């Protein structure tokens, strides 16, 4: 198992030692979505949802999730994040209402922030679901994926 850095000499998972890795600026962008009903769409956009401002609460949840990723994902390193930015957009047709979520995360460090971006996108979508489930439990959280990342030894990635 010598070529796998995530295993110790007993073949067991370990947190990788990043102390020799070069510090660079690292960014990651992750995306997710939530398909909602017309009633939920109208409630969110009009600001009339009973639990409050759905997008503001979801945005705060996403930032908190990014900052706490290492507490959720066992082998992630605790990171000092330089920034977390969450954007929302709507994709609306006659019968479909989809909230698009985009999360950007940035740090200067020895390891990337892909997991922080993905965790933030997931928590943001889950919070939208939680805030709206009293109206409709049939909402669908869409694909969550890494859109791009920069920095580090493996270089840049763009989907």
DAPE-V580352 format. One line per field, one symbol per residue. phi: phi as a letter, one per 30 degrees, with the letter a starting at -180 (. if undefined). A space follows every 50 residues. Layout:
phi = ???
This chain:
phi = .edcdcbddcicdbdddcdcdddbdbbabbbaabdbddddedddddicdd djdedddddddddddedceddccecdddbcddabbccbbccbbebbbbdc cbbcbbacacbdcddddddddddddddeeedcdddaddebddecaddaab iiddidbbd
